[in-house]
């Protein structure tokens, strides 16, 4: 586990390093109880690798000269502020608030990594990532529960990045009803499947524009800034052109795997 305690001078903040979708982060905090919950919650995602971005929790820091944040967001009393030289999470009282702010921050940070977060379950099959998305109740957790043991990359929030001309899906620690802990691995994307409950199992190939319309309502994104939204739309448009998309009508049983393309 990449965890240390900073002891230089008067700084007694504990540090926890993690990596989600190859985005390295370092969390610094003084709350021992929150630190313990954080270490347990993200235990499988501690391979930070390259130089991480540091996030200071509950230290009340402000940017020099009163500079405006590059990105800011408030969630149930917790506040996220990202400046060019520092990132601050304030008002974080428990691991659930921290988890929410991390999702929000990643949705913005991934713009610089040609990636995005998607409300979707991801299952590994034949070393490829099958991504299942749809509205709440469409069946993401059901798909996860019907997948072979150990094959669920994530059951609620999937992370996609374009790397070396290939789209890859990464596991995340953000779980849903199935409570899959997430796997800190990745695989090339085989396709994105929009879940539709039906009496029989069948797939229908989507054209890129229909694929984009499928992605848009299921993407997690919290910035109201025009340029950030332009960047996101550009990334999603490319994904819609390059990733095979399908409507998947299914009966909520394991037989749906038989109709999926290899």
C-alpha positions as CSV (number, residue, x, y, z in Angstrom):
1,X,0.0,0.0,0.0
2,X,1.4,3.4,-1.0
3,X,0.6,5.2,2.3
4,X,2.9,7.4,4.4
5,X,2.7,10.0,7.2
6,X,4.2,13.4,6.5
7,X,6.1,14.5,9.5
8,X,8.3,17.4,8.3
9,X,7.8,20.6,10.3
10,X,4.3,20.9,11.7
11,X,2.8,18.8,8.8
12,X,1.3,15.6,10.3
13,X,-1.0,14.8,7.4
14,X,-1.3,11.2,6.3
15,X,-0.9,10.5,2.6
16,X,-2.6,7.8,0.6
17,X,-1.7,7.2,-3.1
18,X,-4.0,5.6,-5.5
19,X,-4.6,5.3,-9.3
20,X,-7.9,5.1,-11.0
21,X,-7.8,4.5,-14.8
22,X,-4.1,5.3,-14.7
23,X,-4.8,8.8,-13.2
24,X,-2.5,8.9,-10.2
25,X,-3.7,10.8,-7.1
26,X,-2.2,11.5,-3.6
27,X,-4.7,12.2,-0.8
28,X,-3.4,14.2,2.2
29,X,-5.5,14.3,5.4
30,X,-5.3,14.7,9.2
31,X,-8.4,12.8,10.1
32,X,-7.2,9.3,11.2
33,X,-10.7,7.8,10.9
34,X,-11.2,9.0,7.4
35,X,-7.7,7.9,6.5
36,X,-8.5,4.3,7.7
37,X,-11.8,4.2,5.7
38,X,-10.0,5.6,2.7
39,X,-7.2,3.0,2.9
40,X,-9.8,0.2,3.1
41,X,-12.0,1.6,0.4
42,X,-9.3,2.0,-2.2
43,X,-7.0,-0.8,-1.2
44,X,-7.1,-2.4,-4.6
45,X,-6.2,0.9,-6.4
46,X,-2.9,1.8,-4.7
47,X,-0.6,1.5,-7.8
48,X,-0.1,5.2,-8.3
49,X,2.8,4.8,-10.7
50,X,3.8,8.2,-12.2
51,X,3.9,11.5,-10.3
52,X,0.4,11.9,-8.7
53,X,-1.7,15.0,-8.4
54,X,-2.0,15.9,-4.7
55,X,-5.5,16.5,-3.2
56,X,-5.5,18.3,0.2
57,X,-8.5,17.3,2.4
58,X,-10.1,19.7,4.8
59,X,-7.1,22.1,5.2
60,X,-9.0,25.2,4.1
61,X,-6.3,26.3,1.7
62,X,-7.0,29.1,-0.8
63,X,-5.2,30.0,-4.0
64,X,-2.7,32.9,-3.9
65,X,-4.2,36.2,-4.9
66,X,-7.8,34.9,-4.7
67,X,-7.5,33.2,-8.1
68,X,-10.6,31.5,-9.4
69,X,-10.6,27.7,-9.5
70,X,-10.1,26.0,-12.9
71,X,-12.9,23.7,-11.8
72,X,-15.1,23.8,-8.7
73,X,-18.1,21.9,-7.5
74,X,-20.2,21.6,-4.3
75,X,-21.8,18.3,-3.2
76,X,-23.9,18.1,0.0
77,X,-21.7,20.5,1.9
78,X,-18.4,19.2,0.5
79,X,-16.5,21.5,-1.8
80,X,-14.1,20.6,-4.6
81,X,-11.7,23.3,-6.0
82,X,-9.0,22.6,-8.5
83,X,-6.4,25.3,-9.2
84,X,-3.4,25.2,-11.5
85,X,-1.1,24.5,-8.5
86,X,-3.3,22.7,-6.0
87,X,-6.5,20.7,-5.5
88,X,-8.6,21.0,-2.4
89,X,-11.5,18.9,-1.0
90,X,-13.1,20.7,1.9
91,X,-16.0,19.7,4.2
92,X,-15.3,16.0,3.6
93,X,-16.8,14.3,6.7
94,X,-16.9,10.7,5.6
95,X,-15.7,8.3,2.9
96,X,-19.0,8.7,1.0
97,X,-18.4,12.4,0.5
98,X,-14.8,11.7,-0.5
99,X,-16.0,9.0,-3.0
100,X,-18.4,11.5,-4.6
101,X,-15.8,14.2,-4.9
102,X,-13.3,11.8,-6.5
103,X,-15.9,10.8,-9.1
104,X,-16.7,14.5,-9.8
105,X,-13.0,15.4,-10.0
106,X,-12.1,12.4,-12.3
107,X,-14.9,13.3,-14.7
108,X,-13.1,16.6,-15.3
109,X,-9.5,15.4,-15.0
110,X,-10.1,12.7,-17.6
111,X,-10.5,15.4,-20.3
112,X,-6.8,15.7,-20.4
113,X,-6.4,11.9,-20.8
114,X,-8.9,11.5,-23.6
115,X,-11.3,9.7,-21.4
116,X,-14.6,9.8,-19.6
117,X,-16.7,8.1,-16.9
118,X,-19.8,6.2,-18.0
119,X,-22.7,4.8,-15.9
120,X,-22.1,1.3,-17.0
121,X,-21.2,-2.2,-15.9
122,X,-18.1,-3.7,-17.5
123,X,-17.4,-7.4,-17.8
124,X,-14.3,-9.1,-19.2
125,X,-14.8,-11.9,-21.7
126,X,-12.1,-13.4,-23.9
127,X,-9.7,-10.7,-22.7
128,X,-12.0,-7.9,-24.0
129,X,-14.3,-5.4,-22.1
130,X,-18.0,-5.6,-22.7
131,X,-19.7,-2.4,-21.5
132,X,-23.4,-2.4,-20.6
133,X,-25.0,1.0,-20.1
134,X,-28.5,2.3,-19.7
135,X,-30.9,4.2,-17.5
136,X,-31.3,3.3,-13.8
137,X,-33.0,0.0,-13.5
138,X,-32.0,-1.1,-17.0
139,X,-30.1,-4.1,-15.8
140,X,-26.4,-3.1,-15.2
141,X,-26.3,-4.8,-11.8
142,X,-28.2,-7.8,-13.2
143,X,-25.6,-8.2,-16.0
144,X,-22.9,-8.1,-13.3
145,X,-24.6,-10.7,-11.2
146,X,-25.0,-13.0,-14.3
147,X,-21.3,-12.7,-15.3
148,X,-18.8,-15.4,-14.4
149,X,-17.1,-15.0,-11.0
150,X,-14.1,-12.7,-11.2
151,X,-15.0,-11.2,-14.6
152,X,-16.7,-8.0,-13.4
153,X,-14.4,-5.0,-13.9
154,X,-17.0,-2.6,-12.4
155,X,-20.8,-2.8,-11.9
156,X,-21.7,0.9,-11.9
157,X,-19.2,3.4,-13.2
158,X,-16.9,2.5,-16.1
159,X,-13.8,4.5,-17.1
160,X,-12.9,4.6,-20.8
161,X,-9.6,6.0,-22.2
162,X,-8.2,6.2,-25.7
163,X,-4.6,5.0,-25.6
164,X,-2.4,4.4,-28.6
165,X,-5.3,4.5,-30.9
166,X,-7.2,1.9,-28.9
167,X,-10.1,2.4,-26.5
168,X,-9.6,0.6,-23.1
169,X,-12.0,0.2,-20.2
170,X,-10.6,0.4,-16.7
171,X,-12.0,-0.9,-13.4
172,X,-13.1,1.7,-10.8
173,X,-13.7,1.5,-7.1
174,X,-17.1,3.1,-7.6
175,X,-19.6,0.3,-7.1
176,X,-23.4,0.0,-7.4
177,X,-26.1,-2.4,-6.2
178,X,-24.1,-5.5,-7.0
179,X,-21.3,-4.0,-4.9
180,X,-18.5,-5.3,-7.0
181,X,-15.4,-4.0,-5.4
182,X,-13.9,-3.2,-8.8
183,X,-10.7,-4.5,-10.4
184,X,-7.6,-2.4,-11.0
185,X,-7.1,-3.7,-14.5
186,X,-8.1,-2.8,-18.0
187,X,-9.0,-4.4,-21.3
188,X,-9.6,-3.3,-24.9
189,X,-13.2,-2.4,-25.5
190,X,-15.2,-5.0,-27.5
191,X,-18.4,-2.9,-27.6
192,X,-20.9,-0.7,-25.7
193,X,-24.3,-2.2,-25.2
194,X,-27.4,-0.2,-24.4
195,X,-29.6,-2.4,-22.2
196,X,-33.2,-2.9,-23.1
197,X,-35.4,-5.4,-21.2
198,X,-37.3,-7.7,-23.6
199,X,-38.9,-11.1,-23.9
200,X,-36.0,-12.4,-26.1
201,X,-32.3,-11.8,-26.5
202,X,-31.1,-9.9,-29.5
203,X,-28.6,-7.3,-30.6
204,X,-28.9,-4.4,-33.0
205,X,-25.9,-2.5,-34.4
206,X,-26.0,1.3,-33.8
207,X,-24.8,3.9,-36.2
208,X,-22.3,6.4,-34.7
209,X,-25.0,9.2,-34.2
210,X,-27.3,6.8,-32.4
211,X,-24.3,5.6,-30.3
212,X,-23.5,9.2,-29.3
213,X,-27.1,9.7,-28.3
214,X,-26.8,6.6,-26.1
215,X,-23.6,7.8,-24.5
216,X,-24.6,11.4,-23.7
217,X,-27.3,10.8,-21.0
218,X,-25.1,8.2,-19.3
219,X,-21.8,10.1,-19.0
220,X,-20.8,11.5,-15.6
221,X,-19.8,15.2,-16.1
222,X,-20.2,18.1,-13.7
223,X,-18.5,21.1,-15.3
224,X,-20.7,23.9,-16.7
225,X,-17.7,25.5,-18.4
226,X,-18.2,25.8,-22.2
227,X,-14.7,24.7,-23.2
228,X,-14.8,21.7,-20.9
229,X,-18.1,20.6,-22.4
230,X,-16.7,21.1,-25.9
231,X,-13.8,18.9,-25.1
232,X,-16.1,16.2,-23.7
233,X,-18.3,16.3,-26.8
234,X,-15.2,15.9,-29.0
235,X,-14.1,12.9,-27.0
236,X,-17.5,11.3,-27.0
237,X,-18.0,11.9,-30.8
238,X,-14.7,10.1,-31.5
239,X,-15.7,7.2,-29.2
240,X,-19.1,6.9,-30.9
241,X,-17.3,6.6,-34.3
242,X,-14.6,4.1,-33.2
243,X,-16.3,1.8,-30.6
244,X,-18.9,-0.6,-31.8
245,X,-22.3,0.2,-30.3
246,X,-25.4,-2.0,-29.9
247,X,-28.9,-2.1,-28.6
248,X,-29.0,-5.2,-26.4
249,X,-32.5,-6.6,-25.7
250,X,-32.2,-9.2,-23.0
251,X,-34.3,-11.4,-20.7
252,X,-32.2,-11.1,-17.6
253,X,-30.7,-14.6,-17.9
254,X,-27.2,-15.8,-18.9
255,X,-28.4,-16.7,-22.3
256,X,-27.9,-13.1,-23.5
257,X,-24.1,-13.9,-23.8
258,X,-24.9,-16.2,-26.7
259,X,-26.1,-13.3,-29.0
260,X,-23.2,-10.9,-28.3
261,X,-20.6,-10.5,-31.0
262,X,-17.1,-11.9,-30.3
